[in-house]
Amino acid sequence: MKKYDLLIKSGTVVLENEVCVIDIGIYEGKIIALKSTIDTSLAKEVLRAEGMHVLPGAIDIHVHFDEPAREHWEGFDNGSKAMAAGGCTTYFDMPLNGVPPTITKEAFLNKKKLGNEKSFVNFGLWGGLVPGNKDELKKMARQGAIGFKAFMSEAGSEFEFSDGLTLYEGMKEIAKLGKVLALHAEKDKTIKELQKQKEEQGLTSIRSYLETRPIEVEVEAVKEALEYAEQTGCSLHFVHISSKEAVDLIVDAKKRGEDVTLETCPHYLLFGEKDFVQIGALAKCAPPLRSKAEQEKLWLSIEKGEIDMISSDHSPCPMDLKKSNNMFEVWGGISGGQYTLQTMITEGYQKRSIPLTKIAQLTSTAPAKRFGLYPQKGSIQVGGDADLTIVDLKNSYIVKQNRMFFKHKHSIYEGYEFSCTIRYTICEGEIVYEFDTNTFQQPINKSRFVQQIENTNVR
């Protein structure tokens, strides 16, 4: 009888505190051995990883797979394939863009069922906080909601933004539940006033859009949310932070003892407002892309440990929603979930010498710890899930449409050359993606819905 289902042989393995050449023995979806050498005769299957790096599978806590009803935008099938091809083994789907949005127990359970039927990798689900649904929060928490998401500005769909009272009362409830509130932090009132001024003058260009969402709009919202969190004791996570000033506010709050984390996104680290002007509507997102100087400040914050994690905010749509000359009407979202890990290895490790251990922390370990999946997920260790990605750092990868696995083959990343290639993605011991054969393997009769280890007993 074989001791291992899968043996990964001679890979350069990125552990939490070191990088070393070792073998990884996997049995029934778990890592059961990390040794300098393991006899290949003990394994049912051997994957030779000489000359390649093995990292913990990425955990992307911020994607938009638009089921139910908008799978023609994106769905669990295409979206999770893109995740797998990018080395991501766990993602958290946001509660908006599907119809209905995930703001009730019934909607939550329906989306969970769809994910289990279709997803190629592990997933978790955010519930939504909107005006009038406070009583649903506990119900969704009991069904396994990873946390809750709210918008401080209009979301452009059926998902209503939260005014001050909704936020404050919602935070009190979420604090009682021991959950985290994720926030899109932009001040709605200021955005609307600035946009009204532009539209009254007939100004609807990219530059006009940028001017309605300055850094100050993000900073205002972060300040307000931090004040509410301090008063309510609610744990916060700020999504897609785009400015150093907002980072600094959150860092100061941490020093005061607030339970708060933040993410930034690869598109803020790779692209800027000049790219937006050149590329056009494909690069529209909210908050918008910033200046080159602001981008460099974000990289410095990463190097200093001020940014907790990197998430994609993969937010796809059909191409016809990107075709208006009125930038206020164009759908705001970037298709990029497939490229997060390659961005961080190329731009972080290979260009800026950020250690691979730090890259793994940003893309896997930190999200796992923040959202109660560690040590089961988020690092390579004996007893943990065999969620891994094998990366070739010696061969570059140019983003082309024929290898975009999300539904609509358009992206700001098209044509970008990464200095590494994702060769394999392994989810709970199963090879779910292989680059050379361009194939995916979906689990049969197996739940991919992740359960938190911490805070599982909802109060």
C-alpha positions in Angstrom: 0.0 0.0 0.0 1.4 3.4 -1.0 2.0 5.9 1.8 1.4 9.1 -0.3 -1.3 9.9 -2.8 1.0 12.6 -4.3 4.7 13.3 -3.9 6.1 16.7 -5.0 9.8 16.0 -5.6 12.7 18.4 -5.2 10.8 21.7 -5.4 12.2 24.9 -3.9 9.5 25.3 -1.2 8.5 28.6 0.3 7.8 28.0 4.0 6.8 30.7 6.4 10.3 31.6 7.5 12.6 30.0 5.0 13.0 28.8 1.4 14.5 25.3 0.9 14.7 22.4 -1.5 12.6 19.6 0.0 10.0 16.9 -0.9 6.3 17.2 0.0 4.3 14.1 0.8 0.5 14.4 0.5 -2.2 11.9 1.7 -5.9 12.4 1.6 -5.6 16.1 0.8 -3.2 16.9 3.7 0.5 17.5 3.8 1.9 14.7 6.0 5.6 15.0 5.3 8.2 17.7 4.5 11.6 16.0 4.2 14.9 16.4 2.4 14.1 13.3 0.4 11.2 10.9 0.1 11.4 7.6 -1.8 9.3 7.9 -5.0 8.2 4.2 -4.7 6.1 5.3 -1.7 3.8 7.5 -3.8 0.9 6.7 -6.1 1.8 9.8 -8.2 5.0 11.9 -8.4 5.2 15.5 -9.6 8.8 16.5 -10.3 9.4 20.1 -9.4 13.1 20.5 -9.8 14.0 24.1 -10.6 10.6 25.4 -9.7 9.2 27.0 -6.6 6.3 25.7 -4.5 4.2 28.3 -2.7 1.1 28.1 -0.6 -1.9 28.4 -2.8 -3.0 32.1 -2.9 -6.1 33.1 -1.0 -8.0 35.9 -2.8 -10.5 37.4 -0.4 -12.1 39.8 -2.9 -13.6 38.5 -6.2 -17.0 39.1 -7.9 -18.5 36.0 -9.5 -21.9 37.3 -10.5 -24.1 34.3 -10.0 -27.0 33.9 -9.7 -28.7 35.6 -12.7 -25.6 37.3 -14.1 -23.4 34.3 -14.9 -23.3 35.9 -18.4 -20.9 38.4 -16.7 -19.0 35.8 -14.8 -19.8 32.5 -13.0 -18.2 30.1 -10.5 -17.0 27.9 -13.3 -15.1 30.3 -15.5 -14.1 32.5 -12.5 -12.7 29.6 -10.5 -10.8 28.4 -13.5 -9.1 31.8 -13.7 -8.3 31.6 -10.0 -6.7 28.1 -10.4 -4.7 29.3 -13.4 -3.3 32.1 -11.3 -2.2 29.8 -8.5 -5.2 30.7 -6.2 -6.7 27.8 -4.2 -9.2 29.7 -2.1 -11.3 32.8 -2.9 -14.1 34.7 -1.2 -16.9 35.9 -3.4 -18.5 39.3 -2.7 -22.2 39.6 -2.1 -23.1 42.0 -5.0 -23.8 41.8 -8.7 -25.7 38.6 -8.5 -29.5 38.8 -8.4 -30.6 38.8 -5.7 -27.5 40.0 -3.8 -26.3 37.9 -0.9 -28.1 39.8 1.8 -30.4 37.1 3.2 -30.0 33.6 4.5 -31.9 32.2 1.5 -29.7 34.0 -1.0 -26.6 32.9 0.9 -27.6 29.2 0.8 -28.4 29.4 -2.9 -25.0 30.9 -3.8 -23.3 28.3 -1.6 -25.0 25.5 -3.5 -24.0 27.0 -6.8 -20.4 27.3 -5.7 -20.2 23.7 -4.6 -21.6 22.6 -7.9 -19.3 24.6 -10.1 -16.1 25.8 -8.3 -12.8 24.2 -9.2 -11.1 25.5 -6.1 -12.1 26.3 -2.5 -14.3 29.3 -1.8 -15.9 31.3 1.0 -18.8 33.8 0.8 -19.2 37.3 2.1 -22.7 38.3 3.3 -23.8 41.9 2.6 -24.7 44.7 5.0 -27.3 47.0 3.4 -30.1 49.2 4.9 -32.8 47.1 6.5 -31.1 43.7 6.6 -29.5 43.8 10.1 -31.7 40.9 11.3 -30.3 38.7 8.4 -26.6 39.1 9.5 -26.8 36.5 12.3 -28.6 34.0 10.0 -25.9 34.3 7.3 -23.2 34.0 10.0 -24.6 30.8 11.1 -24.5 29.4 7.6 -20.8 30.2 7.3 -20.4 33.7 6.1 -16.8 34.7 6.2 -17.8 38.2 7.1 -19.9 41.1 5.8 -19.3 43.7 3.1 -20.7 47.2 2.9 -20.3 50.1 0.6 -19.9 53.7 1.7 -20.7 54.9 -1.8 -23.1 53.6 -4.5 -22.2 50.2 -5.8 -23.9 50.6 -9.2 -26.1 47.5 -8.8 -29.0 46.2 -6.7 -26.7 46.4 -3.7 -27.5 49.6 -1.7 -24.8 51.6 -0.1 -24.8 52.1 3.7 -25.5 55.5 5.2 -24.0 56.4 8.6 -26.8 54.9 10.7 -26.8 51.6 8.7 -23.0 51.3 9.2 -23.1 52.2 12.9 -26.0 49.8 13.7 -24.6 47.1 11.5 -21.1 47.4 13.1 -22.7 46.8 16.5 -24.4 43.6 15.3 -21.3 42.4 13.5 -19.2 43.0 16.6 -21.6 40.8 18.6 -21.2 38.1 16.0 -17.4 38.1 16.2 -17.2 38.8 12.5 -15.3 41.2 10.2 -16.9 44.0 8.2 -15.2 44.7 4.9 -15.6 48.2 3.6 -15.5 49.9 0.2 -14.4 53.3 1.6 -15.3 56.2 -0.6 -17.5 59.1 0.6 -20.7 59.0 -1.4 -21.9 62.6 -0.7 -18.6 64.1 -2.0 -18.5 61.9 -5.1 -22.1 62.8 -6.0 -21.4 66.5 -5.6 -18.3 66.4 -7.7 -19.9 64.3 -10.4 -22.9 66.6 -10.6 -20.6 69.6 -11.2 -18.9 67.7 -14.0 -22.1 66.5 -15.7 -23.7 70.0 -15.6 -20.7 71.2 -17.6 -20.9 68.2 -20.0 -17.6 66.8 -18.8 -17.6 63.0 -18.9 -14.0 62.1 -19.8 -11.5 59.9 -18.0 -9.9 63.0 -16.5 -13.3 64.2 -15.2 -14.0 60.8 -13.6 -10.6 60.9 -11.9 -11.4 64.3 -10.5 -14.6 63.1 -8.9 -12.8 60.5 -6.9 -9.7 62.1 -5.5 -7.7 60.5 -2.7 -9.5 62.8 -0.2 -12.8 60.9 -0.9 -11.1 57.6 0.2 -9.5 59.3 3.3 -12.8 60.9 4.4 -14.5 57.5 4.4 -11.7 55.7 6.2 -11.8 58.3 9.0 -15.5 57.9 9.4 -15.4 54.1 9.4 -12.6 54.0 12.0 -14.5 56.3 14.3 -17.6 54.0 14.1 -15.4 50.9 14.7 -13.8 52.5 17.7 -17.2 53.2 19.2 -18.7 49.8 18.4 -15.7 47.4 18.8 -16.3 46.1 15.3 -13.4 44.4 13.4 -12.8 46.1 10.1 -11.1 45.2 6.8 -10.6 47.9 4.2 -10.8 46.6 0.6 -8.8 48.0 -2.3 -7.0 50.8 -0.5 -5.3 53.0 -3.2 -3.5 55.8 -1.3 -0.7 56.1 1.2 -2.7 58.6 3.3 -5.4 56.0 3.8 -2.8 53.4 4.7 -1.4 55.8 7.3 -4.8 56.3 8.9 -5.3 52.6 9.2 -1.8 52.0 10.6 -2.4 54.6 13.2 -5.7 52.9 14.2 -3.8 49.6 14.6 -1.4 51.3 17.0 -4.4 52.6 19.0 -5.5 49.0 19.4 -8.3 48.8 16.8 -8.8 45.4 15.1 -8.4 46.5 11.5 -6.6 45.3 8.4 -6.3 46.5 4.8 -5.6 45.2 1.3 -4.5 46.7 -1.9 -4.8 45.3 -5.4 -2.3 44.4 -8.1 -3.8 46.9 -10.5 -2.9 49.8 -8.2 0.7 48.4 -8.0 1.1 47.9 -11.8 -1.0 50.6 -13.5 -1.6 54.3 -13.0 -3.8 57.1 -14.2 -1.7 57.6 -17.3 -2.4 54.0 -18.2 -6.1 54.7 -17.6 -6.0 57.5 -20.1 -4.1 55.4 -22.6 -6.0 52.1 -22.3 -9.5 53.6 -21.7 -12.6 52.2 -20.1 -11.0 48.7 -19.5 -9.0 50.4 -16.7 -11.9 52.0 -15.0 -12.3 51.0 -11.3 -13.2 52.5 -8.0 -11.2 53.9 -6.3 -9.5 54.9 -9.6 -5.9 54.2 -10.6 -3.6 56.8 -9.0 -0.4 58.6 -9.9 3.0 56.9 -10.4 4.2 58.6 -7.2 1.2 57.2 -5.2 1.9 53.7 -6.7 5.5 53.8 -5.4 4.3 54.8 -2.0 2.1 51.7 -1.9 5.1 49.5 -2.7 7.0 51.2 0.1 4.2 50.5 2.5 4.3 46.8 1.4 8.0 46.7 2.1 7.4 48.3 5.5 4.7 45.8 6.4 1.9 48.4 6.5 -0.3 46.6 4.0 -1.7 43.3 5.3 -2.6 41.4 2.1 -3.1 41.6 -1.7 -6.4 40.8 -3.3 -7.5 41.1 -6.9 -11.0 42.8 -6.7 -11.7 40.7 -9.9 -14.8 42.5 -11.2 -15.7 41.4 -14.7 -18.4 42.4 -17.1 -19.4 41.9 -20.8 -17.5 44.1 -23.2 -20.5 46.2 -24.2 -20.6 47.7 -20.7 -17.2 49.1 -21.3 -18.1 50.9 -24.6 -19.5 54.2 -23.6 -17.7 57.5 -24.1 -19.3 58.7 -20.9 -17.0 57.5 -18.2 -19.6 57.9 -15.5 -21.8 55.3 -17.4 -19.0 52.7 -18.0 -19.0 49.7 -15.7 -16.2 50.1 -13.2 -14.3 46.9 -12.7 -11.1 45.2 -13.8 -10.8 41.5 -14.8 -7.5 40.5 -13.1 -8.0 37.7 -10.6 -5.8 35.4 -12.7 -2.7 37.5 -12.3 -2.3 38.5 -8.6 0.4 36.0 -7.7 2.4 36.6 -10.9 2.2 40.4 -10.2 3.6 40.0 -6.8 6.4 37.6 -7.8 7.4 39.7 -10.9 7.1 43.2 -9.4 7.7 42.4 -5.8 10.2 39.6 -5.6 12.1 39.8 -8.9 12.1 43.6 -9.4 12.1 44.9 -5.8 13.7 42.0 -3.9 10.8 41.5 -1.5 11.4 38.0 -0.1 9.3 35.1 -1.3 8.3 34.4 2.3 6.9 37.9 2.4 5.1 37.4 -0.9 3.5 34.2 0.4 2.5 36.1 3.6 0.7 38.8 1.6 -1.1 36.4 -0.8 -1.9 33.5 1.5 -0.8 33.4 5.1 -2.2 36.8 6.2 -5.6 36.3 4.7 -5.8 32.8 6.2 -5.0 34.1 9.6 -7.3 37.1 9.4 -10.3 35.1 8.3 -9.9 32.0 10.5 -8.5 29.5 8.0 -5.0 29.2 9.5 -3.2 26.8 10.1 -5.4 24.6 7.9 -4.7 26.9 5.0 -2.3 29.7 4.2 1.1 28.0 4.6 3.0 24.9 3.8 3.2 22.8 7.0 2.6 19.2 8.1 -1.0 18.7 9.0 -2.2 21.6 6.8 -4.3 21.3 3.6 -2.3 20.5 0.5 -3.2 23.8 -1.2 -0.2 24.6 -3.3 1.0 26.3 -6.5 4.1 25.4 -8.5 5.7 28.4 -10.2 8.5 28.5 -12.8 10.5 31.6 -12.2 12.8 31.0 -15.2 10.2 31.3 -17.9 8.2 34.5 -18.6 4.5 34.7 -19.4 2.8 37.2 -21.7 -0.9 37.8 -21.0 -2.9 36.8 -24.1 -6.6 36.3 -24.7 -6.3 32.6 -25.5 -5.1 32.0 -21.9 -7.6 34.2 -20.2 -10.0 31.8 -18.4 -12.5 34.3 -17.1 -15.6 34.5 -19.2 -15.0 37.8 -21.2 -11.5 38.0 -22.7 -10.7 41.6 -22.0 -8.3 42.9 -19.4 -6.1 45.7 -18.5 -3.3 43.1 -18.1 -3.4 42.0 -21.8 0.1 42.2 -23.3 1.8 42.5 -19.9 4.9 40.2 -19.6 5.3 38.5 -16.2 8.7 37.0 -15.4 7.2 33.8 -14.1 4.6 31.1 -15.1 2.2 29.2 -12.9 2.8 25.6 -13.9 0.5 23.6 -11.5 -2.2 24.4 -8.9 -3.0 21.8 -6.3 -6.2 22.1 -4.2 -6.4 19.8 -1.2 -4.1 17.3 -2.8 -5.7 17.3 -6.3 -4.0 18.8 -9.3 -6.7 21.2 -10.5 -4.7 23.1 -13.1 -1.8 22.1 -15.4 -0.2 24.8 -17.6 1.4 22.5 -20.2 -1.8 20.6 -21.1 -4.0 23.7 -20.4 -6.4 21.4 -18.4 -8.5 21.8 -15.3 -9.9 19.1 -13.0 -13.0 19.7 -11.1 -13.7 17.7 -7.9 -16.6 15.2 -8.0 -19.1 15.2 -5.2 -16.8 17.2 -2.9 -17.7 20.4 -1.1 -15.3 23.3 -1.8 -16.9 25.6 0.7 -14.4 26.5 3.4 -15.2 26.6 7.1 -13.5 29.0 9.5 -11.5 27.4 12.3 -11.9 30.5 14.6 -15.1 32.2 15.5 -17.2 29.2 14.3 -19.6 29.5 17.2 -21.7 32.6 16.4 -22.7 34.3 19.5 
